[in-house]
Amino acid sequence: MRPEGGRVLSTRSRGKDVWYLPGGKREAGESDERTLLREIAEELAVGQLIFDDLRDAGRLR
């Protein structure tokens, strides 16, 4: 994820010193968009995002 301003979003678990990029795996039958929203909710405790909040920022190759 690359929020406004060009910064990269990372996170760390409470009580830990290590930072990481949030992510996960797609569940069977799940779209890319639904996977992204679910993983953000699970890993970052952000549950109010909707599909309209998403925008394509490019692809890694």
PDBQT receptor file of N, H, CA, C and O in Angstrom, charges set to zero:
ATOM      1  N   MET A   1       0.847  -1.174   0.000  1.00  0.00    +0.000 N 
ATOM      2  CA  MET A   1       0.000   0.000   0.000  1.00  0.00    +0.000 C 
ATOM      3  C   MET A   1       0.887   1.230   0.000  1.00  0.00    +0.000 C 
ATOM      4  O   MET A   1       1.933   1.248   0.649  1.00  0.00    +0.000 OA
ATOM      5  N   ARG A   2       0.481   2.233  -0.710  1.00  0.00    +0.000 N 
ATOM      6  H   ARG A   2      -0.368   2.218  -1.237  1.00  0.00    +0.000 HD
ATOM      7  CA  ARG A   2       1.237   3.476  -0.763  1.00  0.00    +0.000 C 
ATOM      8  C   ARG A   2       0.256   4.632  -0.546  1.00  0.00    +0.000 C 
ATOM      9  O   ARG A   2      -0.338   5.133  -1.501  1.00  0.00    +0.000 OA
ATOM     10  N   PRO A   3       0.088   5.053   0.716  1.00  0.00    +0.000 N 
ATOM     11  CA  PRO A   3      -0.823   6.166   1.005  1.00  0.00    +0.000 C 
ATOM     12  C   PRO A   3      -0.349   7.473   0.375  1.00  0.00    +0.000 C 
ATOM     13  O   PRO A   3       0.771   7.557  -0.129  1.00  0.00    +0.000 OA
ATOM     14  N   GLU A   4      -1.192   8.474   0.406  1.00  0.00    +0.000 N 
ATOM     15  H   GLU A   4      -2.102   8.406   0.816  1.00  0.00    +0.000 HD
ATOM     16  CA  GLU A   4      -0.840   9.805  -0.106  1.00  0.00    +0.000 C 
ATOM     17  C   GLU A   4       0.497  10.249   0.479  1.00  0.00    +0.000 C 
ATOM     18  O   GLU A   4       0.812   9.930   1.626  1.00  0.00    +0.000 OA
ATOM     19  N   GLY A   5       1.272  10.973  -0.296  1.00  0.00    +0.000 N 
ATOM     20  H   GLY A   5       1.016  11.232  -1.227  1.00  0.00    +0.000 HD
ATOM     21  CA  GLY A   5       2.555  11.468   0.174  1.00  0.00    +0.000 C 
ATOM     22  C   GLY A   5       3.712  10.537  -0.134  1.00  0.00    +0.000 C 
ATOM     23  O   GLY A   5       4.857  10.866   0.175  1.00  0.00    +0.000 OA
ATOM     24  N   GLY A   6       3.444   9.366  -0.746  1.00  0.00    +0.000 N 
ATOM     25  H   GLY A   6       2.514   9.099  -0.998  1.00  0.00    +0.000 HD
ATOM     26  CA  GLY A   6       4.500   8.462  -1.145  1.00  0.00    +0.000 C 
ATOM     27  C   GLY A   6       5.095   7.610  -0.041  1.00  0.00    +0.000 C 
ATOM     28  O   GLY A   6       6.103   6.939  -0.264  1.00  0.00    +0.000 OA
ATOM     29  N   ARG A   7       4.509   7.617   1.129  1.00  0.00    +0.000 N 
ATOM     30  H   ARG A   7       3.691   8.162   1.311  1.00  0.00    +0.000 HD
ATOM     31  CA  ARG A   7       5.021   6.794   2.227  1.00  0.00    +0.000 C 
ATOM     32  C   ARG A   7       4.510   5.366   2.079  1.00  0.00    +0.000 C 
ATOM     33  O   ARG A   7       3.449   5.145   1.495  1.00  0.00    +0.000 OA
ATOM     34  N   VAL A   8       5.249   4.406   2.598  1.00  0.00    +0.000 N 
ATOM     35  H   VAL A   8       6.111   4.586   3.072  1.00  0.00    +0.000 HD
ATOM     36  CA  VAL A   8       4.851   3.004   2.548  1.00  0.00    +0.000 C 
ATOM     37  C   VAL A   8       4.247   2.622   3.894  1.00  0.00    +0.000 C 
ATOM     38  O   VAL A   8       4.800   2.944   4.946  1.00  0.00    +0.000 OA
ATOM     39  N   LEU A   9       3.121   1.942   3.854  1.00  0.00    +0.000 N 
ATOM     40  H   LEU A   9       2.672   1.680   3.000  1.00  0.00    +0.000 HD
ATOM     41  CA  LEU A   9       2.445   1.522   5.073  1.00  0.00    +0.000 C 
ATOM     42  C   LEU A   9       3.079   0.249   5.619  1.00  0.00    +0.000 C 
ATOM     43  O   LEU A   9       3.174  -0.754   4.912  1.00  0.00    +0.000 OA
ATOM     44  N   SER A  10       3.511   0.288   6.868  1.00  0.00    +0.000 N 
ATOM     45  H   SER A  10       3.433   1.103   7.443  1.00  0.00    +0.000 HD
ATOM     46  CA  SER A  10       4.004  -0.906   7.549  1.00  0.00    +0.000 C 
ATOM     47  C   SER A  10       3.361  -0.939   8.933  1.00  0.00    +0.000 C 
ATOM     48  O   SER A  10       2.755   0.038   9.373  1.00  0.00    +0.000 OA
ATOM     49  N   THR A  11       3.502  -2.060   9.598  1.00  0.00    +0.000 N 
ATOM     50  H   THR A  11       3.995  -2.853   9.240  1.00  0.00    +0.000 HD
ATOM     51  CA  THR A  11       2.878  -2.211  10.907  1.00  0.00    +0.000 C 
ATOM     52  C   THR A  11       3.757  -3.080  11.794  1.00  0.00    +0.000 C 
ATOM     53  O   THR A  11       4.698  -3.712  11.313  1.00  0.00    +0.000 OA
ATOM     54  N   ARG A  12       3.458  -3.111  13.065  1.00  0.00    +0.000 N 
ATOM     55  H   ARG A  12       2.694  -2.597  13.455  1.00  0.00    +0.000 HD
ATOM     56  CA  ARG A  12       4.121  -4.037  13.977  1.00  0.00    +0.000 C 
ATOM     57  C   ARG A  12       3.120  -4.451  15.037  1.00  0.00    +0.000 C 
ATOM     58  O   ARG A  12       2.207  -3.696  15.374  1.00  0.00    +0.000 OA
ATOM     59  N   SER A  13       3.293  -5.631  15.548  1.00  0.00    +0.000 N 
ATOM     60  H   SER A  13       4.034  -6.243  15.274  1.00  0.00    +0.000 HD
ATOM     61  CA  SER A  13       2.411  -6.143  16.588  1.00  0.00    +0.000 C 
ATOM     62  C   SER A  13       2.742  -5.470  17.910  1.00  0.00    +0.000 C 
ATOM     63  O   SER A  13       3.894  -5.127  18.175  1.00  0.00    +0.000 OA
ATOM     64  N   ARG A  14       1.734  -5.289  18.721  1.00  0.00    +0.000 N 
ATOM     65  H   ARG A  14       0.798  -5.568  18.505  1.00  0.00    +0.000 HD
ATOM     66  CA  ARG A  14       1.934  -4.680  20.032  1.00  0.00    +0.000 C 
ATOM     67  C   ARG A  14       2.951  -5.484  20.844  1.00  0.00    +0.000 C 
ATOM     68  O   ARG A  14       2.858  -6.708  20.936  1.00  0.00    +0.000 OA
ATOM     69  N   GLY A  15       3.910  -4.787  21.423  1.00  0.00    +0.000 N 
ATOM     70  H   GLY A  15       3.986  -3.793  21.348  1.00  0.00    +0.000 HD
ATOM     71  CA  GLY A  15       4.917  -5.436  22.247  1.00  0.00    +0.000 C 
ATOM     72  C   GLY A  15       6.097  -6.009  21.478  1.00  0.00    +0.000 C 
ATOM     73  O   GLY A  15       6.982  -6.619  22.076  1.00  0.00    +0.000 OA
ATOM     74  N   LYS A  16       6.126  -5.822  20.152  1.00  0.00    +0.000 N 
ATOM     75  H   LYS A  16       5.406  -5.326  19.666  1.00  0.00    +0.000 HD
ATOM     76  CA  LYS A  16       7.222  -6.352  19.333  1.00  0.00    +0.000 C 
ATOM     77  C   LYS A  16       8.026  -5.199  18.753  1.00  0.00    +0.000 C 
ATOM     78  O   LYS A  16       7.520  -4.084  18.630  1.00  0.00    +0.000 OA
ATOM     79  N   ASP A  17       9.283  -5.468  18.395  1.00  0.00    +0.000 N 
ATOM     80  H   ASP A  17       9.694  -6.374  18.495  1.00  0.00    +0.000 HD
ATOM     81  CA  ASP A  17      10.162  -4.452  17.823  1.00  0.00    +0.000 C 
ATOM     82  C   ASP A  17      10.244  -4.516  16.303  1.00  0.00    +0.000 C 
ATOM     83  O   ASP A  17      10.748  -3.583  15.678  1.00  0.00    +0.000 OA
ATOM     84  N   VAL A  18       9.763  -5.590  15.700  1.00  0.00    +0.000 N 
ATOM     85  H   VAL A  18       9.354  -6.348  16.208  1.00  0.00    +0.000 HD
ATOM     86  CA  VAL A  18       9.911  -5.816  14.264  1.00  0.00    +0.000 C 
ATOM     87  C   VAL A  18       8.736  -5.220  13.494  1.00  0.00    +0.000 C 
ATOM     88  O   VAL A  18       7.578  -5.442  13.848  1.00  0.00    +0.000 OA
ATOM     89  N   TRP A  19       9.040  -4.460  12.437  1.00  0.00    +0.000 N 
ATOM     90  H   TRP A  19       9.981  -4.279  12.150  1.00  0.00    +0.000 HD
ATOM     91  CA  TRP A  19       8.028  -3.903  11.542  1.00  0.00    +0.000 C 
ATOM     92  C   TRP A  19       7.885  -4.819  10.335  1.00  0.00    +0.000 C 
ATOM     93  O   TRP A  19       8.857  -5.460   9.935  1.00  0.00    +0.000 OA
ATOM     94  N   TYR A  20       6.692  -4.895   9.744  1.00  0.00    +0.000 N 
ATOM     95  H   TYR A  20       5.902  -4.374  10.068  1.00  0.00    +0.000 HD
ATOM     96  CA  TYR A  20       6.474  -5.724   8.565  1.00  0.00    +0.000 C 
ATOM     97  C   TYR A  20       5.418  -5.095   7.669  1.00  0.00    +0.000 C 
ATOM     98  O   TYR A  20       4.669  -4.216   8.094  1.00  0.00    +0.000 OA
ATOM     99  N   LEU A  21       5.368  -5.560   6.419  1.00  0.00    +0.000 N 
ATOM    100  H   LEU A  21       5.977  -6.275   6.074  1.00  0.00    +0.000 HD
ATOM    101  CA  LEU A  21       4.329  -5.134   5.492  1.00  0.00    +0.000 C 
ATOM    102  C   LEU A  21       3.132  -6.051   5.681  1.00  0.00    +0.000 C 
ATOM    103  O   LEU A  21       3.280  -7.271   5.609  1.00  0.00    +0.000 OA
ATOM    104  N   PRO A  22       1.953  -5.497   5.922  1.00  0.00    +0.000 N 
ATOM    105  CA  PRO A  22       0.779  -6.348   6.110  1.00  0.00    +0.000 C 
ATOM    106  C   PRO A  22       0.452  -7.100   4.823  1.00  0.00    +0.000 C 
ATOM    107  O   PRO A  22       0.662  -6.584   3.726  1.00  0.00    +0.000 OA
ATOM    108  N   GLY A  23      -0.056  -8.302   4.960  1.00  0.00    +0.000 N 
ATOM    109  H   GLY A  23      -0.227  -8.721   5.852  1.00  0.00    +0.000 HD
ATOM    110  CA  GLY A  23      -0.426  -9.092   3.787  1.00  0.00    +0.000 C 
ATOM    111  C   GLY A  23      -1.008 -10.423   4.200  1.00  0.00    +0.000 C 
ATOM    112  O   GLY A  23      -1.100 -10.735   5.387  1.00  0.00    +0.000 OA
ATOM    113  N   GLY A  24      -1.399 -11.199   3.219  1.00  0.00    +0.000 N 
ATOM    114  H   GLY A  24      -1.325 -10.946   2.255  1.00  0.00    +0.000 HD
ATOM    115  CA  GLY A  24      -1.976 -12.502   3.505  1.00  0.00    +0.000 C 
ATOM    116  C   GLY A  24      -2.313 -13.212   2.216  1.00  0.00    +0.000 C 
ATOM    117  O   GLY A  24      -1.869 -12.818   1.137  1.00  0.00    +0.000 OA
ATOM    118  N   LYS A  25      -3.106 -14.270   2.339  1.00  0.00    +0.000 N 
ATOM    119  H   LYS A  25      -3.466 -14.590   3.215  1.00  0.00    +0.000 HD
ATOM    120  CA  LYS A  25      -3.460 -15.096   1.193  1.00  0.00    +0.000 C 
ATOM    121  C   LYS A  25      -4.936 -14.959   0.853  1.00  0.00    +0.000 C 
ATOM    122  O   LYS A  25      -5.776 -14.735   1.724  1.00  0.00    +0.000 OA
ATOM    123  N   ARG A  26      -5.228 -15.096  -0.420  1.00  0.00    +0.000 N 
ATOM    124  H   ARG A  26      -4.545 -15.278  -1.128  1.00  0.00    +0.000 HD
ATOM    125  CA  ARG A  26      -6.599 -15.077  -0.905  1.00  0.00    +0.000 C 
ATOM    126  C   ARG A  26      -7.295 -16.378  -0.498  1.00  0.00    +0.000 C 
ATOM    127  O   ARG A  26      -6.714 -17.457  -0.617  1.00  0.00    +0.000 OA
ATOM    128  N   GLU A  27      -8.517 -16.278  -0.026  1.00  0.00    +0.000 N 
ATOM    129  H   GLU A  27      -8.989 -15.401   0.071  1.00  0.00    +0.000 HD
ATOM    130  CA  GLU A  27      -9.320 -17.456   0.281  1.00  0.00    +0.000 C 
ATOM    131  C   GLU A  27     -10.021 -17.922  -0.992  1.00  0.00    +0.000 C 
ATOM    132  O   GLU A  27     -10.199 -17.143  -1.929  1.00  0.00    +0.000 OA
ATOM    133  N   ALA A  28     -10.411 -19.173  -1.025  1.00  0.00    +0.000 N 
ATOM    134  H   ALA A  28     -10.267 -19.806  -0.265  1.00  0.00    +0.000 HD
ATOM    135  CA  ALA A  28     -11.051 -19.764  -2.215  1.00  0.00    +0.000 C 
ATOM    136  C   ALA A  28     -12.234 -18.912  -2.667  1.00  0.00    +0.000 C 
ATOM    137  O   ALA A  28     -13.116 -18.588  -1.872  1.00  0.00    +0.000 OA
ATOM    138  N   GLY A  29     -12.245 -18.551  -3.952  1.00  0.00    +0.000 N 
ATOM    139  H   GLY A  29     -11.528 -18.814  -4.598  1.00  0.00    +0.000 HD
ATOM    140  CA  GLY A  29     -13.349 -17.791  -4.530  1.00  0.00    +0.000 C 
ATOM    141  C   GLY A  29     -13.345 -16.308  -4.212  1.00  0.00    +0.000 C 
ATOM    142  O   GLY A  29     -14.274 -15.601  -4.602  1.00  0.00    +0.000 OA
ATOM    143  N   GLU A  30     -12.335 -15.818  -3.523  1.00  0.00    +0.000 N 
ATOM    144  H   GLU A  30     -11.581 -16.393  -3.206  1.00  0.00    +0.000 HD
ATOM    145  CA  GLU A  30     -12.288 -14.418  -3.101  1.00  0.00    +0.000 C 
ATOM    146  C   GLU A  30     -11.608 -13.563  -4.179  1.00  0.00    +0.000 C 
ATOM    147  O   GLU A  30     -10.597 -13.974  -4.749  1.00  0.00    +0.000 OA
ATOM    148  N   SER A  31     -12.152 -12.391  -4.454  1.00  0.00    +0.000 N 
ATOM    149  H   SER A  31     -12.973 -12.057  -3.991  1.00  0.00    +0.000 HD
ATOM    150  CA  SER A  31     -11.553 -11.470  -5.423  1.00  0.00    +0.000 C 
ATOM    151  C   SER A  31     -10.340 -10.778  -4.799  1.00  0.00    +0.000 C 
ATOM    152  O   SER A  31     -10.169 -10.773  -3.580  1.00  0.00    +0.000 OA
ATOM    153  N   ASP A  32      -9.502 -10.195  -5.660  1.00  0.00    +0.000 N 
ATOM    154  H   ASP A  32      -9.640 -10.199  -6.651  1.00  0.00    +0.000 HD
ATOM    155  CA  ASP A  32      -8.355  -9.430  -5.163  1.00  0.00    +0.000 C 
ATOM    156  C   ASP A  32      -8.813  -8.319  -4.228  1.00  0.00    +0.000 C 
ATOM    157  O   ASP A  32      -8.230  -8.112  -3.164  1.00  0.00    +0.000 OA
ATOM    158  N   GLU A  33      -9.869  -7.602  -4.637  1.00  0.00    +0.000 N 
ATOM    159  H   GLU A  33     -10.342  -7.771  -5.502  1.00  0.00    +0.000 HD
ATOM    160  CA  GLU A  33     -10.367  -6.469  -3.851  1.00  0.00    +0.000 C 
ATOM    161  C   GLU A  33     -10.884  -6.922  -2.487  1.00  0.00    +0.000 C 
ATOM    162  O   GLU A  33     -10.585  -6.298  -1.470  1.00  0.00    +0.000 OA
ATOM    163  N   ARG A  34     -11.658  -8.006  -2.466  1.00  0.00    +0.000 N 
ATOM    164  H   ARG A  34     -11.901  -8.513  -3.292  1.00  0.00    +0.000 HD
ATOM    165  CA  ARG A  34     -12.212  -8.517  -1.201  1.00  0.00    +0.000 C 
ATOM    166  C   ARG A  34     -11.080  -8.998  -0.290  1.00  0.00    +0.000 C 
ATOM    167  O   ARG A  34     -11.118  -8.784   0.922  1.00  0.00    +0.000 OA
ATOM    168  N   THR A  35     -10.069  -9.654  -0.886  1.00  0.00    +0.000 N 
ATOM    169  H   THR A  35     -10.039  -9.828  -1.870  1.00  0.00    +0.000 HD
ATOM    170  CA  THR A  35      -8.911 -10.099  -0.103  1.00  0.00    +0.000 C 
ATOM    171  C   THR A  35      -8.217  -8.913   0.551  1.00  0.00    +0.000 C 
ATOM    172  O   THR A  35      -7.877  -8.961   1.733  1.00  0.00    +0.000 OA
ATOM    173  N   LEU A  36      -8.005  -7.848  -0.219  1.00  0.00    +0.000 N 
ATOM    174  H   LEU A  36      -8.281  -7.809  -1.180  1.00  0.00    +0.000 HD
ATOM    175  CA  LEU A  36      -7.349  -6.658   0.313  1.00  0.00    +0.000 C 
ATOM    176  C   LEU A  36      -8.134  -6.063   1.477  1.00  0.00    +0.000 C 
ATOM    177  O   LEU A  36      -7.555  -5.750   2.518  1.00  0.00    +0.000 OA
ATOM    178  N   LEU A  37      -9.436  -5.905   1.312  1.00  0.00    +0.000 N 
ATOM    179  H   LEU A  37      -9.905  -6.159   0.467  1.00  0.00    +0.000 HD
ATOM    180  CA  LEU A  37     -10.254  -5.328   2.382  1.00  0.00    +0.000 C 
ATOM    181  C   LEU A  37     -10.245  -6.216   3.628  1.00  0.00    +0.000 C 
ATOM    182  O   LEU A  37     -10.155  -5.710   4.746  1.00  0.00    +0.000 OA
ATOM    183  N   ARG A  38     -10.336  -7.536   3.443  1.00  0.00    +0.000 N 
ATOM    184  H   ARG A  38     -10.409  -7.947   2.535  1.00  0.00    +0.000 HD
ATOM    185  CA  ARG A  38     -10.331  -8.458   4.579  1.00  0.00    +0.000 C 
ATOM    186  C   ARG A  38      -8.992  -8.424   5.302  1.00  0.00    +0.000 C 
ATOM    187  O   ARG A  38      -8.951  -8.372   6.532  1.00  0.00    +0.000 OA
ATOM    188  N   GLU A  39      -7.896  -8.454   4.546  1.00  0.00    +0.000 N 
ATOM    189  H   GLU A  39      -7.930  -8.496   3.548  1.00  0.00    +0.000 HD
ATOM    190  CA  GLU A  39      -6.573  -8.453   5.170  1.00  0.00    +0.000 C 
ATOM    191  C   GLU A  39      -6.293  -7.151   5.922  1.00  0.00    +0.000 C 
ATOM    192  O   GLU A  39      -5.695  -7.177   6.997  1.00  0.00    +0.000 OA
ATOM    193  N   ILE A  40      -6.714  -6.031   5.376  1.00  0.00    +0.000 N 
ATOM    194  H   ILE A  40      -7.200  -6.010   4.502  1.00  0.00    +0.000 HD
ATOM    195  CA  ILE A  40      -6.555  -4.754   6.081  1.00  0.00    +0.000 C 
ATOM    196  C   ILE A  40      -7.327  -4.792   7.391  1.00  0.00    +0.000 C 
ATOM    197  O   ILE A  40      -6.817  -4.374   8.430  1.00  0.00    +0.000 OA
ATOM    198  N   ALA A  41      -8.556  -5.293   7.342  1.00  0.00    +0.000 N 
ATOM    199  H   ALA A  41      -8.970  -5.633   6.498  1.00  0.00    +0.000 HD
ATOM    200  CA  ALA A  41      -9.367  -5.380   8.562  1.00  0.00    +0.000 C 
ATOM    201  C   ALA A  41      -8.716  -6.311   9.588  1.00  0.00    +0.000 C 
ATOM    202  O   ALA A  41      -8.661  -5.983  10.773  1.00  0.00    +0.000 OA
ATOM    203  N   GLU A  42      -8.227  -7.461   9.143  1.00  0.00    +0.000 N 
ATOM    204  H   GLU A  42      -8.271  -7.728   8.181  1.00  0.00    +0.000 HD
ATOM    205  CA  GLU A  42      -7.636  -8.432  10.064  1.00  0.00    +0.000 C 
ATOM    206  C   GLU A  42      -6.304  -7.967  10.645  1.00  0.00    +0.000 C 
ATOM    207  O   GLU A  42      -6.083  -8.084  11.850  1.00  0.00    +0.000 OA
ATOM    208  N   GLU A  43      -5.427  -7.448   9.811  1.00  0.00    +0.000 N 
ATOM    209  H   GLU A  43      -5.607  -7.353   8.832  1.00  0.00    +0.000 HD
ATOM    210  CA  GLU A  43      -4.076  -7.139  10.263  1.00  0.00    +0.000 C 
ATOM    211  C   GLU A  43      -3.923  -5.748  10.855  1.00  0.00    +0.000 C 
ATOM    212  O   GLU A  43      -3.049  -5.522  11.692  1.00  0.00    +0.000 OA
ATOM    213  N   LEU A  44      -4.756  -4.822  10.432  1.00  0.00    +0.000 N 
ATOM    214  H   LEU A  44      -5.466  -5.005   9.752  1.00  0.00    +0.000 HD
ATOM    215  CA  LEU A  44      -4.598  -3.436  10.876  1.00  0.00    +0.000 C 
ATOM    216  C   LEU A  44      -5.770  -2.932  11.703  1.00  0.00    +0.000 C 
ATOM    217  O   LEU A  44      -5.771  -1.784  12.149  1.00  0.00    +0.000 OA
ATOM    218  N   ALA A  45      -6.765  -3.782  11.908  1.00  0.00    +0.000 N 
ATOM    219  H   ALA A  45      -6.764  -4.714  11.546  1.00  0.00    +0.000 HD
ATOM    220  CA  ALA A  45      -7.960  -3.406  12.678  1.00  0.00    +0.000 C 
ATOM    221  C   ALA A  45      -8.653  -2.183  12.081  1.00  0.00    +0.000 C 
ATOM    222  O   ALA A  45      -9.171  -1.337  12.810  1.00  0.00    +0.000 OA
ATOM    223  N   VAL A  46      -8.658  -2.094  10.746  1.00  0.00    +0.000 N 
ATOM    224  H   VAL A  46      -8.237  -2.781  10.153  1.00  0.00    +0.000 HD
ATOM    225  CA  VAL A  46      -9.366  -1.034  10.026  1.00  0.00    +0.000 C 
ATOM    226  C   VAL A  46     -10.541  -1.709   9.345  1.00  0.00    +0.000 C 
ATOM    227  O   VAL A  46     -10.354  -2.399   8.343  1.00  0.00    +0.000 OA
ATOM    228  N   GLY A  47     -11.747  -1.528   9.866  1.00  0.00    +0.000 N 
ATOM    229  H   GLY A  47     -11.899  -0.968  10.680  1.00  0.00    +0.000 HD
ATOM    230  CA  GLY A  47     -12.875  -2.275   9.351  1.00  0.00    +0.000 C 
ATOM    231  C   GLY A  47     -13.903  -1.481   8.580  1.00  0.00    +0.000 C 
ATOM    232  O   GLY A  47     -14.915  -2.049   8.169  1.00  0.00    +0.000 OA
ATOM    233  N   GLN A  48     -13.694  -0.201   8.364  1.00  0.00    +0.000 N 
ATOM    234  H   GLN A  48     -12.871   0.260   8.697  1.00  0.00    +0.000 HD
ATOM    235  CA  GLN A  48     -14.711   0.621   7.733  1.00  0.00    +0.000 C 
ATOM    236  C   GLN A  48     -14.432   0.903   6.259  1.00  0.00    +0.000 C 
ATOM    237  O   GLN A  48     -15.109   1.737   5.659  1.00  0.00    +0.000 OA
ATOM    238  N   LEU A  49     -13.450   0.226   5.665  1.00  0.00    +0.000 N 
ATOM    239  H   LEU A  49     -12.900  -0.452   6.153  1.00  0.00    +0.000 HD
ATOM    240  CA  LEU A  49     -13.159   0.441   4.255  1.00  0.00    +0.000 C 
ATOM    241  C   LEU A  49     -14.199  -0.244   3.385  1.00  0.00    +0.000 C 
ATOM    242  O   LEU A  49     -14.739  -1.289   3.750  1.00  0.00    +0.000 OA
ATOM    243  N   ILE A  50     -14.473   0.347   2.243  1.00  0.00    +0.000 N 
ATOM    244  H   ILE A  50     -14.035   1.196   1.947  1.00  0.00    +0.000 HD
ATOM    245  CA  ILE A  50     -15.371  -0.249   1.260  1.00  0.00    +0.000 C 
ATOM    246  C   ILE A  50     -14.669  -0.256  -0.090  1.00  0.00    +0.000 C 
ATOM    247  O   ILE A  50     -13.644   0.403  -0.264  1.00  0.00    +0.000 OA
ATOM    248  N   PHE A  51     -15.214  -0.991  -1.038  1.00  0.00    +0.000 N 
ATOM    249  H   PHE A  51     -16.047  -1.526  -0.897  1.00  0.00    +0.000 HD
ATOM    250  CA  PHE A  51     -14.600  -1.112  -2.351  1.00  0.00    +0.000 C 
ATOM    251  C   PHE A  51     -14.283   0.242  -2.968  1.00  0.00    +0.000 C 
ATOM    252  O   PHE A  51     -13.240   0.389  -3.604  1.00  0.00    +0.000 OA
ATOM    253  N   ASP A  52     -15.142   1.228  -2.802  1.00  0.00    +0.000 N 
ATOM    254  H   ASP A  52     -15.990   1.108  -2.285  1.00  0.00    +0.000 HD
ATOM    255  CA  ASP A  52     -14.932   2.555  -3.396  1.00  0.00    +0.000 C 
ATOM    256  C   ASP A  52     -13.718   3.276  -2.818  1.00  0.00    +0.000 C 
ATOM    257  O   ASP A  52     -13.245   4.250  -3.404  1.00  0.00    +0.000 OA
ATOM    258  N   ASP A  53     -13.202   2.810  -1.666  1.00  0.00    +0.000 N 
ATOM    259  H   ASP A  53     -13.586   2.019  -1.190  1.00  0.00    +0.000 HD
ATOM    260  CA  ASP A  53     -12.012   3.411  -1.064  1.00  0.00    +0.000 C 
ATOM    261  C   ASP A  53     -10.729   2.977  -1.767  1.00  0.00    +0.000 C 
ATOM    262  O   ASP A  53      -9.681   3.592  -1.570  1.00  0.00    +0.000 OA
ATOM    263  N   LEU A  54     -10.796   1.918  -2.590  1.00  0.00    +0.000 N 
ATOM    264  H   LEU A  54     -11.647   1.418  -2.751  1.00  0.00    +0.000 HD
ATOM    265  CA  LEU A  54      -9.615   1.364  -3.238  1.00  0.00    +0.000 C 
ATOM    266  C   LEU A  54      -9.302   2.085  -4.532  1.00  0.00    +0.000 C 
ATOM    267  O   LEU A  54     -10.203   2.531  -5.242  1.00  0.00    +0.000 OA
ATOM    268  N   ARG A  55      -7.998   2.199  -4.839  1.00  0.00    +0.000 N 
ATOM    269  H   ARG A  55      -7.266   1.837  -4.262  1.00  0.00    +0.000 HD
ATOM    270  CA  ARG A  55      -7.573   2.694  -6.149  1.00  0.00    +0.000 C 
ATOM    271  C   ARG A  55      -6.296   1.984  -6.536  1.00  0.00    +0.000 C 
ATOM    272  O   ARG A  55      -5.466   1.675  -5.682  1.00  0.00    +0.000 OA
ATOM    273  N   ASP A  56      -6.136   1.727  -7.815  1.00  0.00    +0.000 N 
ATOM    274  H   ASP A  56      -6.810   1.978  -8.509  1.00  0.00    +0.000 HD
ATOM    275  CA  ASP A  56      -4.970   1.005  -8.325  1.00  0.00    +0.000 C 
ATOM    276  C   ASP A  56      -3.755   1.913  -8.319  1.00  0.00    +0.000 C 
ATOM    277  O   ASP A  56      -3.792   3.012  -8.872  1.00  0.00    +0.000 OA
ATOM    278  N   ALA A  57      -2.676   1.455  -7.692  1.00  0.00    +0.000 N 
ATOM    279  H   ALA A  57      -2.647   0.562  -7.243  1.00  0.00    +0.000 HD
ATOM    280  CA  ALA A  57      -1.444   2.237  -7.615  1.00  0.00    +0.000 C 
ATOM    281  C   ALA A  57      -0.346   1.617  -8.460  1.00  0.00    +0.000 C 
ATOM    282  O   ALA A  57       0.804   2.048  -8.380  1.00  0.00    +0.000 OA
ATOM    283  N   GLY A  58      -0.674   0.607  -9.274  1.00  0.00    +0.000 N 
ATOM    284  H   GLY A  58      -1.608   0.257  -9.339  1.00  0.00    +0.000 HD
ATOM    285  CA  GLY A  58       0.323  -0.037 -10.130  1.00  0.00    +0.000 C 
ATOM    286  C   GLY A  58       0.559  -1.476  -9.738  1.00  0.00    +0.000 C 
ATOM    287  O   GLY A  58      -0.091  -2.012  -8.840  1.00  0.00    +0.000 OA
ATOM    288  N   ARG A  59       1.500  -2.090 -10.427  1.00  0.00    +0.000 N 
ATOM    289  H   ARG A  59       2.028  -1.655 -11.156  1.00  0.00    +0.000 HD
ATOM    290  CA  ARG A  59       1.811  -3.505 -10.221  1.00  0.00    +0.000 C 
ATOM    291  C   ARG A  59       3.304  -3.680 -10.001  1.00  0.00    +0.000 C 
ATOM    292  O   ARG A  59       4.114  -2.982 -10.612  1.00  0.00    +0.000 OA
ATOM    293  N   LEU A  60       3.670  -4.616  -9.124  1.00  0.00    +0.000 N 
ATOM    294  H   LEU A  60       3.013  -5.183  -8.628  1.00  0.00    +0.000 HD
ATOM    295  CA  LEU A  60       5.062  -5.007  -8.948  1.00  0.00    +0.000 C 
ATOM    296  C   LEU A  60       5.395  -6.065  -9.981  1.00  0.00    +0.000 C 
ATOM    297  O   LEU A  60       4.591  -6.955 -10.256  1.00  0.00    +0.000 OA
ATOM    298  N   ARG A  61       6.568  -5.965 -10.541  1.00  0.00    +0.000 N 
ATOM    299  H   ARG A  61       7.221  -5.242 -10.318  1.00  0.00    +0.000 HD
ATOM    300  CA  ARG A  61       7.006  -6.987 -11.530  1.00  0.00    +0.000 C 
ATOM    301  C   ARG A  61       8.337  -7.529 -11.150  1.00  0.00    +0.000 C 
ATOM    302  O   ARG A  61       8.874  -8.390 -11.845  1.00  0.00    +0.000 OA
TER     303      ARG A  61
